[in-house]
Amino acid sequence: MAMRGGPKFACMAPIKAALRSLGQAMYQTYAPKGVHVAHVVIDGVIESPNTKAWATKVMLQDPADLADAFFALHEQKPCVWSYEIQLTPCKESVGISKVFKRRRLEYYGRSSCDFDLCERCFSTSKKAYWRATQERSCCPAFTGMAVSRALLFASLVGVDATCVGDTCAPRTDGPWLLQQSSRRGQLQSTVQVNATPSELMPCLGGAVLTTACMTAAQYDDVVSAVRGHLESLPAICTATDCPQADWAGCVLRMAGHDFMDFANGQGGADACTDMTDADNGGLPACLANGEHGISLREVYQDFCTSVSLADFLVIAAEAVIMSTRARHETANPSAPRLDLRSSFRFGRTTAVTCDFAAGRLPNPENGCDAVEQTFLDGMGLDWTEAAALMGVHSLGRAQVSNSGYHGWWSDPENSRRFNNDYFVSLLAKGWIPELAVAGNAGKNQWERSDIGRDTSFDGHEMMLNSDLCLVYSENGRNGGPVLATEHDCCAWLTSDTIPGALSSNGGEYCGGNPGRGERGQCCGDQAGDCGDRNDPNGPAADAVLLFAGNEAAWLESFVRAWTIAIDNGHENLHALGQCPETTATVTTTTTTTTSTGSTQSVTTGAATTLGTTTVSTTSTPTPSTTSA
């Protein structure tokens, strides 16, 4: 009906045609931004309990087969995107079968689902999809098709609602939204999930595995390009939409997950990590697929023939740090300056494979045991340096579709500023356990509990076990750094214990002012304290107290920890401008096809000297076809 109307279907045909037109408009609007919008015509009868009896007259379409067709559409490359496809059984003629038309008319005639009811139900496309999805009612003959279309429509435009009678309104209850986010994220993260970063970001000109030479000016060029990409995103930042925070957080998360797999001399910042790890979900978006319409792959093409991907990902992370730090410095002119370029050294080699990395990322559920295993035992940091490095959580947010967790580590605006607000939030806010995020018993976190918390779904603030354990530790038989599943308590500190954090937070304490009734202000009705409210004794409590009140001390420790992290696993790194004398050879073969069908391979080369680096390269003619 989206393509042509028919008798007795005046209430349906205009709606289906309108949906098709809407899809066309959406494609024109969002395709240039990397969003694939498609209109799918299911030209047949979907197999369901209501339609099984029709199998003798028509060829039923298996929902799983339809799902395969949708997934194939989802996997298409941008250069060959389909806007419209029609799924027709091989035994049917094009156009829905007469049998199905007749059966649908029979449903219209039933008293339990009369024509008027169907007309109301399908009066608008959104209401049709919402109601068919939520209640599986109205006309049963349409249910299978409506649900299939509903899932596609909702995944494209985020339409989720409840219906009461003839009125539909967007759903806002948090658990349901979390489940929907997880469902859509699982589909998105399936694409290229097993690909390494080098496979996700191929170099059209031929990637170098090791950077031979890099000057300060070349480093600045990469930083400027990545910053320009980030800063091209809309400056809007609300609890619902903060694209700069999302993209910056993703880029920094990629670099962090890359170097966190270092152990026993293997791994580190080598542009290779276990992309099948659940905690790496969502990384392909900012790397290659396009998050908010942009990706690092676009920037990398300008540098990939001279800069290794391993070096590029580190510089990209430093670029988003410097960009978001500059935003903080603009708002706070007296803030201490950050310099990462002076400590950067080039020469990392890109790893094409890294099977050893499987399982090496820390599991946040394990709290400080995971921090100790990864940051101290594996990477060689101490607790102060580990806490300083955890300050990268000042950027971005956790999303169920990526990691299974949900919320901001801070308020949205501070989540696109590289500052010490992460440490302030650990101390100057109250936190209580939040179990089974999105219904997943394997994902547990801490949610903000004080009077200043944002109770909306999008404004939710949280901390992971591996964050909160740095400061808070329980006493007694079941003591130790806090874990949400084991310690049912409120993590909070008295205002007298955290003067530095309050100073950094403009005097705000648990969403209000310090004074009488502080526990109720921070914890609500949550019983029990997580450890001593006047003397936190987590393994990095002293460092967090220092960093929350002294941003310069944090930045000094951060640069030290960052340098160790990005250099681990690499020998013969060099300061910018100090290029070693090496010889690199690149060979390219050009094949020329003649009119006689014979082929000729031509390889030519030339040696050049660039500074103190000798480079041997080839010079090849452009491939061509000749004719008599």
WONOR-V861273 format. One record per pair of residues at least 6 apart in sequence whose ideal C-beta (glycine too) atoms are under 6 Angstrom apart, sorted by the first residue. I is the first residue (numbers start at 1). J is the second residue. D is the distance in whole Angstrom. If there is no record, write none. Layout:
<<I:J:D> <I:J:D>>
//
This chain:
<<1:9:6> <1:12:5> <1:13:4> <1:16:4> <2:16:4> <2:17:6> <2:20:4> <5:13:4> <8:105:6> <11:119:4> <11:122:6> <12:122:6> <15:122:6> <15:125:5> <19:125:5> <20:39:5> <23:37:6> <23:39:4> <26:37:4> <27:37:4> <27:83:5> <30:37:6> <33:293:4> <34:290:3> <34:293:5> <36:81:5> <37:156:6> <38:73:6> <38:82:6> <38:83:6> <39:84:5> <40:85:6> <41:86:4> <42:87:5> <42:145:6> <43:86:5> <43:88:4> <43:96:6> <44:61:5> <44:89:5> <45:51:5> <45:54:6> <45:58:5> <45:60:5> <45:100:5> <46:61:5> <46:144:4> <46:145:6> <47:60:4> <47:62:6> <48:144:5> <50:140:5> <57:99:5> <58:97:5> <58:99:5> <59:89:4> <59:91:4> <59:92:6> <69:87:6> <88:94:6> <104:141:5> <107:113:6> <107:139:5> <107:141:4> <108:115:5> <113:139:5> <118:139:5> <120:166:5> <121:131:6> <121:138:4> <122:128:5> <126:159:6> <127:168:5> <128:146:6> <129:150:4> <129:153:5> <130:161:4> <130:163:5> <130:168:5> <131:138:6> <131:163:5> <132:143:6> <132:146:3> <132:147:6> <132:150:6> <133:147:6> <133:150:4> <134:162:6> <134:163:6> <136:143:6> <153:159:6> <154:160:6> <155:184:5> <160:171:5> <160:180:6> <161:168:5> <161:169:6> <161:170:5> <161:171:6> <162:171:5> <174:457:5> <177:457:5> <178:400:5> <178:406:6> <178:438:4> <179:438:6> <181:400:5> <181:401:5> <182:400:5> <182:438:5> <185:401:2> <189:281:4> <192:284:5> <193:275:6> <194:276:6> <196:272:5> <197:271:5> <198:271:6> <198:309:6> <198:350:6> <198:352:6> <200:284:6> <200:287:5> <200:288:4> <201:287:6> <201:288:6> <201:297:4> <201:300:5> <203:304:3> <204:301:6> <205:305:4> <207:304:5> <208:308:6> <209:308:6> <209:349:6> <209:350:5> <210:308:5> <210:349:4> <211:307:5> <211:308:5> <211:311:5> <211:346:5> <211:347:6> <212:582:6> <212:584:5> <212:613:6> <213:579:4> <213:613:5> <214:346:4> <214:576:6> <215:577:5> <216:576:5> <216:577:6> <219:576:6> <222:303:6> <222:315:5> <223:319:4> <225:299:5> <226:299:6> <226:316:5> <226:319:4> <227:319:5> <227:323:4> <229:294:5> <229:299:6> <230:247:6> <230:248:6> <230:320:6> <230:323:5> <233:243:4> <233:244:5> <233:292:6> <234:243:6> <237:412:5> <237:413:5> <237:416:6> <239:412:5> <239:458:4> <239:459:4> <240:458:5> <242:412:5> <243:292:4> <244:416:5> <245:396:5> <245:415:4> <245:416:4> <247:286:6> <247:291:5> <247:292:6> <248:320:4> <248:324:6> <248:395:5> <249:395:5> <249:396:2> <250:286:4> <250:291:6> <251:286:5> <251:316:5> <251:317:6> <251:320:5> <252:317:5> <252:320:6> <252:392:5> <252:395:6> <254:283:5> <255:313:5> <255:314:6> <255:317:3> <257:273:5> <257:280:6> <258:269:5> <258:273:5> <259:268:5> <259:269:4> <259:565:5> <259:566:6> <260:361:6> <260:374:6> <261:267:4> <261:273:6> <261:357:4> <261:360:4> <262:268:4> <262:378:6> <262:379:6> <262:568:4> <262:569:5> <263:378:4> <266:356:5> <267:357:6> <267:569:6> <268:568:4> <268:569:3> <269:310:6> <269:314:5> <269:348:6> <269:566:5> <270:310:5> <270:351:4> <271:309:4> <271:310:4> <271:313:5> <271:350:5> <272:351:4> <272:354:4> <273:357:6> <274:357:4> <274:358:5> <277:361:5> <279:361:5> <279:403:5> <281:402:4> <282:402:3> <285:291:4> <287:296:5> <288:295:5> <288:297:5> <296:316:6> <300:312:6> <308:348:6> <308:350:5> <309:350:5> <310:348:4> <310:350:4> <311:346:5> <311:348:5> <314:566:5> <318:340:5> <321:418:5> <324:395:6> <324:416:6> <324:417:6> <324:418:4> <325:338:5> <325:418:4> <327:417:5> <328:335:6> <328:417:4> <328:419:5> <329:335:5> <336:551:6> <336:552:4> <336:555:6> <338:555:5> <343:563:5> <345:573:4> <345:574:6> <345:575:6> <346:574:6> <347:572:6> <347:573:5> <347:574:5> <348:570:5> <362:370:4> <362:374:4> <363:370:5> <364:464:4> <364:465:6> <364:466:4> <367:465:4> <367:466:6> <367:469:4> <367:481:5> <367:483:5> <368:469:4> <368:481:4> <368:539:6> <370:466:6> <371:386:6> <371:466:5> <375:381:5> <375:386:4> <379:565:6> <379:568:6> <381:561:6> <383:539:5> <383:540:4> <384:543:4> <384:557:6> <385:561:4> <387:470:5> <387:540:4> <387:543:4> <387:544:6> <388:554:6> <388:557:4> <388:558:4> <388:561:5> <389:561:4> <391:422:5> <391:558:6> <393:409:4> <393:422:5> <394:418:6> <394:419:6> <394:421:6> <394:422:4> <397:408:5> <397:415:6> <398:405:4> <398:407:6> <400:406:5> <400:438:5> <404:440:6> <404:443:4> <405:437:6> <405:443:6> <405:445:5> <406:437:5> <407:460:4> <407:461:5> <407:462:3> <408:415:5> <408:461:5> <409:422:6> <410:421:5> <410:425:5> <414:421:4> <420:547:6> <420:551:5> <420:554:5> <423:544:5> <423:547:4> <423:548:4> <424:501:5> <424:504:5> <424:505:5> <424:548:5> <426:471:5> <426:544:6> <427:493:6> <427:498:5> <427:501:4> <427:548:5> <428:501:5> <428:505:5> <428:509:6> <429:448:5> <429:450:5> <430:449:4> <430:450:4> <430:490:6> <430:492:4> <430:510:5> <430:522:3> <430:523:5> <431:446:4> <431:463:6> <431:491:4> <432:449:4> <432:490:5> <432:526:5> <433:484:4> <434:445:5> <434:447:4> <435:444:5> <437:443:4> <437:445:6> <444:484:4> <444:485:5> <445:462:5> <445:464:6> <446:463:5> <446:468:5> <446:484:6> <447:462:5> <448:461:4> <449:523:6> <449:524:5> <450:510:4> <450:511:5> <450:522:5> <451:511:4> <451:512:6> <451:521:5> <452:511:2> <465:483:5> <465:484:6> <468:482:6> <468:491:6> <469:481:3> <469:482:6> <469:538:6> <470:538:5> <470:540:4> <470:544:6> <471:536:5> <471:538:4> <471:541:5> <471:544:5> <472:482:5> <472:491:4> <472:530:4> <472:531:5> <472:536:6> <472:538:5> <473:481:5> <473:531:5> <473:537:5> <473:538:5> <474:482:6> <474:487:5> <474:531:6> <481:538:6> <482:530:5> <489:528:4> <489:529:6> <489:530:4> <490:523:4> <490:526:4> <491:530:4> <492:522:4> <492:523:6> <493:533:6> <494:518:6> <494:533:5> <494:534:6> <495:509:5> <495:514:3> <497:534:5> <500:548:5> <500:549:2> <501:548:4> <501:549:6> <502:509:6> <504:548:6> <504:549:6> <510:521:5> <510:522:4> <512:521:6> <546:553:5> <547:554:4> <579:611:5> <579:612:6> <579:613:5> <581:612:5> <582:613:6> <583:614:5> <584:615:5> <585:616:5> <586:617:5> <587:618:5> <588:618:5> <588:620:5> <589:601:5> <589:603:5> <590:602:5> <590:620:4> <590:621:6> <590:623:6> <591:599:5> <591:601:6> <592:600:5> <592:624:6> <593:599:6> <593:625:5> <594:626:5> <595:627:5> <595:628:5> <604:618:6> <604:619:5> <605:618:4> <606:619:5> <607:616:5> <608:615:6>>
//
